[in-house]
Amino acid sequence: MELKNKKIPEGEFRAIQQEILTGWPTGKDVNFEEAVAYHKALPESKIFSRKLSAAKREGRTLTQPRAGVALIDKHIELLTHLQNEGQADLLPTTIDSYTRQNRYHEADIGIEESIKTGKSALNGFPAVNHGIAGCRAIIEAIDVPVQIRHGTPDARLLTEISLAGGFTSYEGGGISYNIPYAKSVPLEKTIADWQYADRLVGFYEEAGVPINREPFGPLTGTLVPPCISHAVAVIEALLAAEQGVKNISVGYGQLGNLNQDVAAIRSLAMITDEYLERYGYTDCEVTTVFHQWMGGFPQDEAQAFGVIAWGSAAAAFSGATKVITKSPHEAMGIPTKEANAQGLRCTKQTISMLSDQVYHSEDVQKEIDITLAETRCILDKCFELGEGDIALGAVRAFQAGVLDVPFAPSRYNAGKMLPARDHFGAVRILEPGAVPLSKEILDYHREMIDLRAKAEKRKASFQMVIDDIYAISKGRLVGRPRG
């Protein structure tokens, strides 16, 4: 059957569901009607979309870390610490790598090893193995809303168990959890699998249970031009809306130039609303997510706090609904709960100090205008390639290099588009590949990069890209030559 952006008929969905729920023994415990009743009994304070809606209405930026360990009691202990000591507004349950690859037997071994050693042998929480009861233990122990965050190309069983388990927000998408994460998984399959996840969310919505959905914004996380991440976010929002999703959070990964970062979040909200309304999805609420710097961090903790605070300032000035925080241990690997809480408090302090300040400038508006123009170029070409169908258009766009994510491992990604910073640290496009930007836009990118090249007395080249990737970890934004 050819991939299409059409709502999955209930009969077809139920036939697939019967097979999905046999993927691991905990699947047999899923009971949709009972899960709906469980959700409806949750207090408002634990419902993700409600808290996001209130923050958007009130102009507040909420804080949320990343966190997840193997055992239920240890995970609750971790989240409780981040809630109480880190003052997190929202909390995650980050899923382990075995579960992301549907390798539940290995996740079971990791659970057993964690019990034996008293230390987490997994890099996240194996929700499928712990099942509905394990998920609900977390929801019931924590006072704030909790979201599932992962990186799974085929997350259908994880979605079933997570939502039945009481989680009220779910991250991911068929593009954003494939192209940056997997090497050889066909895009047609992941988009179809995520249509299933979104349709399940749609069924909950139809039953009166609000579930927030969040495409993964940063993609590969380093030097991704806003127009690329925006295009993917809008496509995944459209795919979700068709399946009945009503509350959508679109995200963006910090690049470091304040004007560009502020403009990116503001333009992301604009372009998502624009395309949802253009294609008839007028009853969706859109909120925004700002991810603090996803690239290399300084090893020195004091310097790391500087990076965190700068990301916090950009999130606050941009008006993002939510900021995903980092810790001062970012360069060393998985942070301690204490370090994670420190990153949260640093972020909250910065946001609080800036809450009464407004950031506007001609440079921000110029960045908004160019980002909107670039993103429309890409999205309209995707619709053209799909003959009006954005699911088919997305697949064909990646085949043609029209959508091209820098540094992605997927063999279904062209990998020909190269970004580099300009003289002021904004990320521009050094080599466009087949990304369909106008001559005027491309000339502007080249002009801005050439300005840097002239100042550095070298040619604009791939060496600039390499220098920029490592710059922040070395204490700079722009990767300038030494001397």
VOGU-3710 file (C-alpha; in Angstrom, 3 decimals, decimal comma):
1> melknkkipe> 0,000/0,000/0,000  1,377/3,414/-1,000  2,133/5,824/1,814  -0,404/8,647/2,112  -1,195/11,374/4,607  -4,633/9,983/5,378  -6,179/9,094/8,715  -5,842/5,359/9,354  -9,331/3,727/9,313  -10,215/2,202/12,685
11> gefraiqqei> -10,577/-1,327/11,306  -7,150/-1,195/9,708  -5,658/0,253/12,900  -7,152/-2,479/15,114  -5,784/-5,204/12,841  -2,265/-3,769/13,159  -2,755/-3,240/16,884  -3,456/-6,913/17,531  -0,068/-7,772/16,073  1,793/-4,929/17,829
21> ltgwptgkdv> 0,535/-5,867/21,289  2,011/-9,366/20,932  5,530/-7,901/20,544  6,292/-8,355/24,273  4,276/-9,949/27,127  3,406/-6,575/28,709  1,408/-5,689/25,591  -1,401/-7,993/26,692  -2,184/-5,629/29,583  -3,217/-2,764/27,295
31> nfeeavayhk> -6,926/-2,003/27,655  -7,931/1,210/25,927  -11,162/1,837/27,842  -9,466/1,237/31,199  -6,553/3,492/30,172  -8,947/6,291/29,232  -10,580/6,025/32,661  -7,138/6,157/34,303  -6,193/9,317/32,387  -9,484/11,007/33,228
41> alpeskifsr> -8,811/10,407/36,922  -5,450/12,195/36,774  -5,311/15,650/38,388  -4,973/18,626/36,028  -1,512/19,294/37,467  -0,197/16,103/35,829  -1,556/16,736/32,329  1,207/17,952/30,013  -0,907/19,786/27,446  -2,767/21,705/30,143
51> klsaakregr> 0,464/23,039/31,628  1,846/23,945/28,199  -1,368/25,763/27,261  -1,296/27,778/30,486  2,366/28,697/29,964  1,694/29,808/26,391  -1,267/31,895/27,522  0,730/33,502/30,345  3,950/33,981/28,348  6,055/31,753/30,625
61> tltqpragva> 8,927/29,434/29,654  8,821/26,062/31,437  11,903/23,983/32,275  12,412/20,284/31,534  15,569/18,118/31,793  16,505/14,802/30,178  16,696/11,807/32,541  16,138/8,067/32,735  17,525/4,982/34,516  16,759/1,253/34,439
71> lidkhiellt> 14,818/0,544/37,652  11,436/1,946/38,675  12,404/2,960/42,217  15,676/4,561/41,087  13,902/6,396/38,263  11,333/7,755/40,711  14,168/8,819/43,016  15,865/10,620/40,116  12,715/12,415/38,958  11,765/13,357/42,506
81> hlqnegqadl> 15,179/14,981/42,955  14,826/16,914/39,686  11,319/17,974/40,698  12,197/19,082/44,229  15,849/20,155/44,026  15,923/21,100/40,350  12,517/22,838/40,476  11,614/21,321/37,094  8,249/22,406/35,703  8,017/19,298/33,524
91> lpttidsytr> 9,824/15,960/33,694  10,998/13,338/31,204  11,283/9,617/31,108  14,117/8,994/28,682  13,948/5,501/27,171  16,980/3,196/26,961  18,761/2,314/23,719  17,685/-1,352/23,661  14,018/-0,396/23,835  14,589/2,170/21,075
101> qnryheadig> 15,705/-0,702/18,842  12,871/-3,000/20,017  15,427/-5,305/21,669  13,386/-6,084/24,762  15,303/-9,264/25,676  18,522/-7,255/26,040  16,624/-4,644/28,062  15,525/-7,435/30,412  19,168/-8,445/30,894  19,980/-4,798/31,646
111> ieesiktgks> 17,263/-4,680/34,294  18,626/-7,840/35,947  22,171/-6,463/35,885  20,972/-3,185/37,394  19,304/-5,059/40,250  22,485/-7,060/40,910  24,904/-4,134/40,876  22,693/-1,392/42,260  23,688/0,809/39,301  21,770/1,436/36,100
121> alngfpavnh> 23,101/-0,854/33,368  20,859/0,921/30,853  20,994/4,501/29,578  17,288/5,044/30,153  14,023/3,595/31,395  12,831/0,354/29,677  9,125/1,195/29,697  8,003/-1,759/27,570  9,639/-4,243/29,937  8,286/-2,560/33,067
131> giagcraiie> 4,849/-2,398/31,500  1,769/-0,372/32,393  2,076/-0,868/36,144  5,683/0,318/36,134  4,772/3,413/34,120  1,884/4,253/36,436  4,132/3,954/39,475  6,125/6,858/38,039  3,095/8,964/37,168  1,638/8,481/40,643
141> aidvpvqirh> 4,897/9,295/42,464  5,577/12,601/40,674  3,656/15,867/41,093  4,315/17,437/37,672  3,548/16,212/34,126  5,928/13,580/32,693  6,842/12,999/29,038  8,265/9,987/27,199  11,453/10,926/25,285  13,367/8,372/23,248
151> gtpdarllte> 14,628/8,041/19,650  12,769/5,022/18,307  12,136/4,428/14,587  9,313/1,913/15,325  7,771/3,038/18,604  4,314/1,492/18,226  4,464/-0,881/21,210  6,236/1,737/23,315  3,461/4,207/22,459  0,733/1,749/23,449
161> islaggftsy> 2,294/0,944/26,827  3,367/4,521/27,601  -0,034/6,034/26,949  -1,880/3,241/28,752  0,636/3,787/31,551  -0,522/7,379/32,058  2,108/9,484/30,300  0,456/12,598/28,851  3,162/13,675/26,403  5,098/11,716/23,803
171> egggisynip> 8,094/12,789/21,742  9,162/11,721/18,261  8,227/11,402/14,617  8,771/9,351/11,485  11,458/11,685/10,156  13,034/13,106/13,317  13,399/9,659/14,920  14,779/8,050/11,775  17,107/10,281/9,753  19,236/11,461/12,744
181> yaksvplekt> 19,135/8,087/14,546  19,120/5,166/12,111  21,301/4,156/9,174  19,213/1,786/7,066  15,532/2,146/8,039  13,357/3,198/5,074  11,568/6,491/5,583  8,314/5,067/4,216  8,268/2,562/7,073  9,002/5,008/9,866
191> iadwqyadrl> 6,444/7,546/8,652  3,819/4,782/8,472  4,782/3,472/11,922  4,513/6,950/13,393  1,152/7,456/11,710  0,070/4,535/13,906  1,438/6,278/17,028  -0,308/9,513/16,094  -3,562/7,699/15,333  -3,440/6,147/18,799
201> vgfyeeagvp> -3,043/9,636/20,273  -5,991/10,663/18,093  -8,138/7,891/19,599  -7,291/9,144/23,091  -8,217/12,684/22,025  -11,544/11,447/20,661  -12,182/9,789/24,013  -11,592/13,073/25,841  -7,978/12,472/26,893  -5,526/15,231/25,825
211> inrepfgplt> -2,071/13,960/24,844  0,744/16,313/23,829  2,908/15,279/20,858  6,374/16,668/20,239  8,433/16,078/17,082  12,151/16,008/17,896  13,374/19,465/16,928  17,193/19,479/16,927  17,605/16,534/14,513  21,377/15,879/14,458
221> gtlvppcish> 21,822/18,678/16,968  24,796/20,540/15,490  24,693/23,443/13,022  21,307/22,464/11,541  19,984/25,549/9,694  16,576/26,634/11,056  14,846/26,124/7,715  15,754/22,408/7,727  14,556/21,686/11,258  11,505/23,910/10,727
231> avaviealla> 10,508/22,033/7,564  10,745/18,674/9,335  8,794/20,003/12,325  5,985/21,326/10,125  5,784/18,083/8,151  5,557/16,006/11,329  2,955/18,402/12,742  0,842/17,988/9,592  1,184/14,194/9,722  0,171/14,171/13,399
241> aeqgvknisv> -2,774/16,511/12,882  -4,183/14,292/10,120  -4,295/11,377/12,577  -6,215/13,421/15,143  -3,478/14,967/17,318  -4,602/18,317/18,745  -1,731/19,508/20,960  1,628/19,765/19,160  4,962/21,089/20,434  7,491/21,924/17,713
251> gygqlgnlnq> 11,152/22,234/18,644  14,445/23,813/17,652  18,034/23,285/18,772  20,041/26,311/19,878  22,688/27,498/17,420  24,280/30,233/19,536  23,630/33,497/17,707  21,003/35,294/19,800  19,199/37,008/16,922  18,972/33,777/14,939
261> dvaairslam> 17,847/31,713/17,941  15,143/34,178/18,972  13,957/34,466/15,378  13,955/30,700/14,952  11,497/30,023/17,765  9,215/32,884/16,758  9,235/31,886/13,089  8,719/28,211/13,986  5,444/29,020/15,735  4,384/31,205/12,805
271> itdeyleryg> 5,176/28,703/10,048  3,616/25,750/11,886  0,370/27,644/12,479  0,439/28,859/8,872  0,663/25,397/7,293  -1,730/23,724/9,733  -4,347/26,347/8,923  -3,594/26,257/5,189  -4,312/22,532/5,074  -7,419/22,621/7,238
281> ytdcevttvf> -6,144/21,685/10,701  -7,634/24,672/12,476  -8,240/23,084/15,888  -4,618/22,328/16,841  -2,734/24,200/19,546  0,952/24,760/18,818  3,602/25,368/21,482  7,367/25,659/21,081  10,402/23,877/22,541  13,899/25,359/22,763
291> hqwmggfpqd> 16,705/22,816/23,198  19,829/24,172/24,855  23,056/23,609/22,894  23,164/20,016/21,611  26,786/20,011/20,438  30,062/19,646/22,303  30,341/21,212/25,764  33,375/22,525/27,653  34,700/20,048/30,230  35,142/22,802/32,788
301> eaqafgviaw> 31,921/23,085/34,832  32,058/26,874/35,174  32,367/27,242/31,408  29,545/24,727/30,933  27,304/26,872/33,119  28,071/29,772/30,776  26,752/27,728/27,824  23,664/26,741/29,818  22,931/30,320/30,882  23,319/31,582/27,303
311> gsaaaafsga> 20,826/28,981/26,089  18,476/29,968/28,892  18,626/33,614/27,855  17,863/32,754/24,242  14,925/30,578/25,306  13,529/33,363/27,485  13,919/36,109/24,876  12,429/33,907/22,138  9,252/33,264/24,116  9,606/29,478/23,884
321> tkvitksphe> 6,942/27,602/25,805  9,464/25,084/27,106  13,244/24,752/27,341  15,068/21,410/27,446  17,992/21,883/29,798  21,565/20,660/29,896  23,887/19,925/32,819  27,448/21,040/33,651  28,507/17,386/33,209  27,494/17,343/29,536
331> amgiptkean> 31,057/16,789/28,289  31,555/13,816/30,641  28,460/11,783/29,720  25,340/11,005/31,749  25,117/13,575/34,572  24,518/12,884/38,239  21,093/13,866/39,517  22,760/16,714/41,408  24,407/18,104/38,257  21,172/17,726/36,323
341> aqglrctkqt> 19,367/19,703/39,016  22,061/22,397/38,887  21,473/22,847/35,154  17,757/23,220/35,830  18,255/25,821/38,575  20,721/27,789/36,449  18,174/27,842/33,641  15,274/28,814/35,883  17,293/31,634/37,491  18,229/33,097/34,108
351> ismlsdqvyh> 14,687/32,846/32,743  13,274/34,415/35,906  15,647/37,376/35,645  14,655/37,961/32,012  10,920/37,379/32,383  10,073/41,087/32,408  12,350/41,982/29,502  11,393/42,058/25,836  13,877/41,471/23,034  13,147/43,041/19,642
361> sedvqkeidi> 15,466/44,279/16,921  15,616/44,792/13,188  18,132/41,939/13,010  15,661/39,549/14,657  12,947/40,533/12,200  15,351/40,060/9,283  16,157/36,544/10,527  12,449/35,784/10,914  11,755/36,923/7,362  14,575/34,904/5,801
371> tlaetrcild> 13,778/31,767/7,824  10,109/31,916/6,826  11,045/32,389/3,156  13,543/29,491/3,238  11,132/27,134/4,987  8,314/27,914/2,552  10,653/27,145/-0,361  11,332/23,685/1,072  7,798/22,850/2,220  6,141/23,945/-1,013
381> kcfelgegdi> 8,581/21,795/-2,996  7,751/18,842/-0,733  4,053/19,249/-1,464  4,846/19,560/-5,184  6,895/16,344/-5,135  4,120/14,542/-3,278  1,451/15,840/-5,662  -0,288/17,456/-2,697  0,415/14,656/-0,208  2,996/15,620/2,407
391> algavrafqa> 3,770/12,051/3,545  4,692/11,012/0,025  6,301/14,396/-0,563  8,591/13,990/2,439  9,886/10,648/1,173  10,479/11,994/-2,325  12,072/15,157/-0,908  14,718/13,115/0,909  15,260/11,022/-2,222  15,835/14,209/-4,228
401> gvldvpfaps> 17,939/15,957/-1,567  15,299/18,675/-1,223  15,260/17,793/2,473  18,835/17,215/3,609  19,857/17,035/7,290  23,528/17,859/7,970  25,624/15,049/9,481  22,745/12,538/9,583  23,734/8,822/9,524  20,782/7,681/7,374
411> rynagkmlpa> 21,624/6,390/3,915  18,274/7,867/2,862  19,674/11,345/3,499  21,681/12,996/0,705  24,267/14,564/3,013  25,248/17,152/0,430  24,057/20,283/2,211  26,752/21,832/4,407  26,286/24,595/7,003  28,882/26,989/8,421
421> rdhfgavril> 28,778/29,986/10,714  28,978/33,493/9,347  31,107/36,324/10,757  28,579/36,923/13,561  28,056/33,267/14,505  24,736/32,679/12,747  24,493/29,355/10,895  24,323/29,796/7,123  24,365/27,385/4,194  27,826/26,892/2,698
431> epgavplske> 26,792/24,223/0,181  23,035/23,906/-0,540  23,117/20,576/-2,353  19,626/20,222/-3,841  17,805/22,192/-1,133  15,488/24,421/-3,236  16,296/27,913/-2,020  15,967/30,962/-4,249  19,023/32,606/-5,807  18,438/35,677/-3,630
441> ildyhremid> 18,515/33,565/-0,458  21,595/31,605/-1,521  23,400/34,806/-2,470  22,696/36,174/0,998  24,130/33,040/2,662  27,253/33,193/0,519  27,702/36,904/1,198  27,517/36,368/4,963  29,998/33,467/4,910  32,353/35,366/2,603
451> lrakaekrka> 32,382/38,228/5,099  33,763/35,823/7,679  36,226/34,291/5,227  37,610/37,729/4,401  37,996/38,603/8,093  39,793/35,307/8,753  41,915/35,611/5,608  41,027/32,160/4,326  38,674/30,611/1,804  35,213/29,455/2,825
461> sfqmviddiy> 35,633/25,686/2,985  34,817/22,457/4,808  37,539/23,323/7,330  35,274/26,094/8,592  32,547/23,521/9,238  34,927/21,335/11,255  36,184/24,336/13,227  32,614/25,392/14,019  31,613/21,936/15,281  34,282/22,060/18,005
471> aiskgrlvgr> 34,211/25,803/18,725  31,851/25,924/21,724  33,653/23,087/23,497  36,806/25,213/23,134  35,225/28,370/24,489  34,155/30,173/21,296  31,068/30,325/19,090  32,747/30,809/15,717  35,556/28,373/14,857  38,169/30,944/13,959
481> prg> 41,798/29,998/13,264  44,260/30,607/16,082  46,736/33,388/15,839
//
